[in-house]
Amino acid sequence: MTTRPASPTTLRAVLFDSGGVLMQPIGGRWNPRADFEETVLAHAPSITPQQFAAAIAAGDRFFATLSSTPDYDDYHRVMLRHLGVDPTAQLLADLRRDVPAPVFLETYPGVEETLAELSRRGVRMAVVSDAWPDLPDLHDGLGIGRFFEAYAISAVLGCNKPDPRMYHHASTALGLPPGQCLFVDDDPELVAEAIRLGYAGRALCRDSAVSAVPSVTSLTQLLDLF
């Protein structure tokens, strides 16, 4: 039986998706990281842009076959083997080396200010994201990690949205029932599943509103619910 979503007056927390909602990749590509080509070329300088494009497509197909986010090394091995490059321990280490988040990621305009205002109003916050385990570190590097009490990360939990475990992990970590949590994602289908599970939901559609589920065109509009 579907639980009826809570009215805005009962909301106490926001569960945010990360990519596409809070942050975006500089240059427009999430995976592989923006320095992938540069790092591989340091080990194999003859690789062409066309070969890189084909290898990245192979990595995308690898992602599509999985039910959860893969290990970084496994993902990189797929692309390196497609390139004919030996996935040595050193190359794999170079590809996953720590770099400051602002080098390849940025928050959307107004995100930090909105999170700060929600925090000032006593709204509790968590993240529900199909991502790798270092997501909290990336948020810290972007200056927004301090706002989140909990993370539900696919690579940690072994499942992806819309698996109910993703949503429930975050709300349970906050000690709140689904009806007191608002889920925000840029994918309306994932918002629809959250609503089906009893959460309130808003699809973030910056370009235009959608009619299938309740939506906002800016995160600042969430302030009207609290």
N, C-alpha and C positions, 0 to 999 in steps of 0.2 A: 504494500500500500504506500502511495506517495505521501510524504509529509508535507503539510502546507508551509510555505516559506513564512518567515517572520515578517512583521511589519517593520518599517524603518525605526520606529520608536523603541524597539527591543534590541536593536543591534548594539553589540559591544566590541566587535573586532572586525578587522579586514584581513582576508587571506589573499595575498597578491601573487599572481603569476609574475615572473621576472622578465624574461626576454620579450620585447614587444609591448610591455607595460611599464616597467621601471627603467630598463636600460636597452640600448641598441648598440650594434657593432659599428665602429667607425669604418666607413667603407662599404657597409651594407651586407657583409657576410658573417654568419655565425660560426660555421664550421667548414673547414678547419680554421684555426686562428689566423689572424691577418699576417703573421710572420712565417707561415708554413713554407711558402715558396722560398723566401730568403734563407731560411734555415736549411732546407734541403739542398739548395744550390751551393751552399758552403761545403757540402759533402759530395755533391754530384753536379758540377757546374754546366753539364751539357743538356740538362733537361729543358725542353721547350715549353712555352706557354700552352700549346695545344696538348702536350702530354700532361701538364698539370691539370688542365680542365677535364681531361678524361679520367685522371686518377681521382679528382675530387668527386666526379659523378659516380665513380665506383664506391667511394666512401659513402655517398648519399644512399646508394642501393644497399649497402651494408647496414646502414641505419634502419632502412625500411623493413628489413627482415627481422628486426629485434623487437621484443616487447618491453625492453627497458634500456636505459642509456648505457652504452658499452664502456669498457675500460679505455682510457686514453690510448694506451699502447696498442691494444687490439685494433682500434680505429686507425691509428697511424700505420700499422703494419699492412692493413688492406691497401691503403693508398701507395705506400712505398713499394710493395710487391707489384702493383699495377705499373709503377714507374720503372720497374726493374732495378730498384735500389735496395741494397742489403739493409734490412732494418737492424743495424747494429745497436748495441746497448748505448753507445755514446750518442748516436743520432736520435734514438728514442728519448734519451734524457734531455737532449737539446730541444726537442719539440715540445716537451712538457715542462721546460724550465719556467720558473716563476718570472713573470714580468709585471710591472705595475699595471693595474687594470685600466687607468686612463690612457695607456698607450694604444689600446685596441677597443675600448668600450667607453660609452658615455651615457649618462642618464638623460632622459627626455627633459625638455624644458618644464620647469615647475614641479618636478617630482620631489626634490628634497624639501621644497617649501611646503608642499601638500602633506608629506609625511610628518614634518615638524608640527604643522597645525593639528593634524590628527592626534599626534602624541600629546600636544598641549591640552587637547580636549579629553584626554584619558582613554582614547581608543587604542586597544591592543592590536598588534599586528604580527603576522607571520607570512611566510612565503611558501607557495606550492608550485614547484617548477620541475619540468623535465630537463635536468641539468646534471653536470658532474659535481663531485663532492666539494670542489673548491669554491662553490658559489658564495658561501658566506665571506670568504676572503676577498672575492671580487667586489662584493657589496661594501666591505670595509674600505677597499681601495678607492671606491667611488664616493665614500663618505655617507653611505645610507645604512650600513649594517647595524648601526646602533639602535635603529628603530624596531628591529625584529626580534621577537622573543623565541621564535621557533622556525624551523625549516623542514619542509617535506620535499626531499630531493629524490628524483627517480633513481639515480645511480646508487643511492644509499638504501632505498627501500626495495629496489628490485622490481619496480612496476612503474608504469607511466599513466598519466591522466588519459582517460577518465576512470581509471581504476579507483573505486571508492576509498581504498586505503590511503591514497594520496591526500584526499580532502580530510579524511578522518584523522590522519596522523597529526595534521596541523591543529585542528580544533581540539583534539584531545590534549595535545601539548599545552594549549592555552587553558585547559580545564573548562571549556565552554561547549554547550550543545550546538549542533549545526544551526539551529534557528537563530542564534545570536551572532552568527558570523556571516559577513558579506564576502563572497568570492568574486574576484575581479580578474578577467582574462581577456586577451585580444581574440580568442577563438570562441565564437558564440556557442558552438556545440559543446565545449567544455563547461561553459556557464550553464547551459541547459541541463547538463548532467548534475551539476552541483545543486541546481534548483530541485531536480528530481529527488535528490538525496536529503532535501530539507533545508539547504542553505539559501540565504538570499543571494542574488547574483546580479552582476552588471557586466555586460560586454563592453570593453573599451574599443571603440571604433573611431579613431581620430579623424578619418576622412569623411565618414557619414554614419548616421545612426542606422541600426538594424531593427527589424520589427519582430524577429523570431523570439527574442528575449529582451528584457529591459537592458538599455544601453546608455552609455555616456560617451561624449566626444572628448572629454578631458578629465584627468584625475581630480582636478579641483572641484568638479561637480559632485564628487563623493562627500564633500564637506556638508552638502545640503541634507545628508542622511544622518548626520550626527550633531 
